[in-house]
């Protein structure tokens, strides 16, 4: 009898990817979209499924959903379905896709996946999770209006201290010897580059004045050069100009003028 792993691999062969995420905002699902778009992979996006989009997500994360024999229950989207495989957590999905789509670096570098994953986790920590906490510093279950004073304090600290720290880190990465090109690791683009692009793009939306000042300073020249390089990738450029690229709204990256620099 074939093992579950063998059955899973067989079922996933030549099967389109299915991204399951909330409709109406880029969110964390955008990192998955960018990887699929860059690779020219065939995929469906539940965010454009109309009236069934939200019920589909809720069906996967419902407290009564116990998963199946191959998949444990899921906590939250983004969710990737590929054949019989169903997984969530953004870095986990990216690692799976990166290995299949050639977005984890040179094949001869056996440890590349760990370096790429490391860079991805840093970007998501400081340039995705922390910006989200700027507008919801007390509780995600409260409205922004219920924590505006605290959000202002959090955002002020973020733009003055935390944001320069993470931009400075990636500036060092791009200047380091492990970056053998314009990309973060090795000589070819990886999914970590796509994640950093999306994070920088999101923070530019949330804090345009702060990011404008930092770009003009020249202290993070390579980070913003990297941002523009990803932006000009043929598949990414086409995607950004398409209707598949959703506009920012009430998701991770929110632009509240009062939270930006004066």
N, C-alpha and C positions, 0 to 999 in steps of 0.2 A: 504493500500500500504506500502511495506517495506521501511524503511528509507534508505538514501544513505549509512549510516554506516553499517546497517544490510546487505545491498546488497554487500558492500565491504568485510565484514567479510566472507560472504558466498562464494564469488568469490575467496577469498584467501585460503580457506581451502584445504589443501593437494596439493597446486599448487607450483611448484618449483619457487625459487627466480630467478630473472633476474638482473644481474649486468651489467650496461651499462657504459662503460668507454673507454678512449682512448687506442689504441693498442700500444704495444712496450715499455711501462714503468710502474713501479709499481704505482707511484703517490699516490693520496689520495684514489684511489680505493683499495689499498692494505689493508687498515684498514678494509674494508668491507669483502674482501676475507678471511682475518685471522679469523674474527668472524664466517663466514660461514664454513670454514675449521675446526676450533676448535669444532664446534657443529656437524660436520658431516652432514650438511644440503645439500639438493639437490639444485643445482643452475647451471645456465648457465652464461658464462662470454663473453660478447660481444667483449672483447679485442682479442679473438681468432676466431673471425668470418670472418677473411680474408678480402677480398676487401670490404665487407659491413660494417666493423667495424666503420670506420670514418664517412661514410654517415649516419649511424644510430644515432651516437652521434649528428651530425650536425642537423639531422632532429628534434631531441628533443629540441635543444636550438636555433633553427632558429627564427629570429625576427618575422616571420609570424605565428609561432606556438602559439596559444592562449590557449592551454590546452583543457580541456573538462569540462563537467558538474560536475565531481568529483575532478578534478585536475587542479590547476592553472598552467600557463606556468612555465617552468624551466629555471634557469639561466645558470647552468654549471654542468658537471658531477663531482663526481660520481652520478649516478642515479640508484635507485632501483625500479624495477617493480615487483609487487606481486599481481596477480589477476588484479583487476581494479585500485589498488593503485599505484601511480607513485609519488615518492618523491626524493628530492636531499638534499644536504648538509650532509657532512660526519657524524657529531655528531647526526644529526636528524635520519639518516639511522641506525646508531648504536643503538640509543635508541629504535627504532622500532624493530630491530633484537634482541637486548638484552632482551627485554621483552618476545619475542616469543621463543628465543632459550635458555633461562635460564642463561643469562650472565650479570645479574644485581644484583647478590647477593642473600642472603637468602630470601625466600618467606615471612617469618614472619617480615622482616624489610621493612615496608611500604615506608620509605624514602630513601631506598638504591639507587633507580634509580637517585635521585638528587645528591647524593654523587659521584656515579660512573660517571655521566655526568660532574660534576664539575672537577673531576680529568682528564677526557678526554679532556675537553676544555683547561685546563692548559697545558697539554702535547702538544696539537696541536698548541697552541699559541707559546710556547717557544722553542719547539723542532721540529716543522714542518714549521710554517709560518715564523719564524725568520731565520732559515737556508735558506729558499728560498730567502728571502730578501738579504742574504749575496751576492749572485751572481747577483741579480737584484735590487740593492738598490735605483735606480732612477726611472725606469719605466719598467714594464713587457713587454712593446712593443718594447723596445730597445734590441739589441743583447748584450750579455755579454761583447763582445769586445768593445762596445761603452761606457762601464762604469767600466772598469777594475780598475782604480785608486780608485774610490769610493767603489768598491766591496772589495778591499784590506783593506781599512779603516774600513768598516762595519764588515768584517770578523774578523779583529784583535780585535775589541771591543767585538764581539760576543764570541770568544773563551776565552777572558780574563775576561769578566764580566758577560755577559748574560748566557752563557752555564753553568758556575759554579752555577749561581743563581738557574737555573731550576733543575739541577742535585741535588743540595743541598736541594731543596724543596722536591723532591721525596725521597731523603734519609731520611728526617724527617718524611715523610708520612709512609715509611716502618718501621721506628722505633717507630711510634706512637701507641697509644692504640687502635685506630680504625682499625689498621691492625692486625688482630688476627691470622695471619699465614704468609706465605711468600708472600702473595698477597697484593695489595694496600688497599683494603677495605674488612673487614669481614674475613671470613674463607675460601672463595672459589674464584677461578679466575673469573674475570669479563672482559667485553670488554675494560675497562680502562687499564687492564694489557696488553692486546694485542696491544692497541694503544701505550703505553709506550715502549713496545718491538720494534715495528716498527719504532718509532721515534729514539730510541737509535741506532738501526741498521742503519738507514739512516744517522744519524750524524756521526757514526763510518765510514761510507763510504765517507762522504763529508770531514771530518776532522780527518783522522786516527791518525795523530801525536798528535793532541790536546786531542783526546779521549784516546789514549794510555797513555799519561802522566797522565790524570785524573784517569784512572783505576789503574795505578801503585801507585798513591798517597795514596790510601786507604781511601780517604775522602768520597768516594761514593761506598763503598764496597757492601752495600745492593742493590743499583741500578743495579750494574753489576751482582750480584748474581741473582737478579730478572730476568734480561735479559736472563741469561743462563737457568733459570728454565722454562721460557716460551719456549725457544728454544728446550727444551727436552720434551715438551708435545708430546705424541705420534702422534696426528693428525697434530700438527704444524711441528714436525720433518719430517714427511712424506711429507707434503706439501712443505717445504723448499727444500727438495731433489728432488722434481718433476719439470717437465717442466712448470707447472702452475705458479711457482714462477719466475717472470720476473726479468731480470737484471736491475740494475740502469743505467740510461742514462741521457738524457737531460730533466729531470723532476725536482721535488722538491729538491732532494739530488744530487748534482753534485760535483764531485771531481776535483777541479782545484788545483794542487799542490801549486801554488803561493798564494793561499788564506789560506792555512794551516799554522801552526806554522813552523818556521825555524828549 
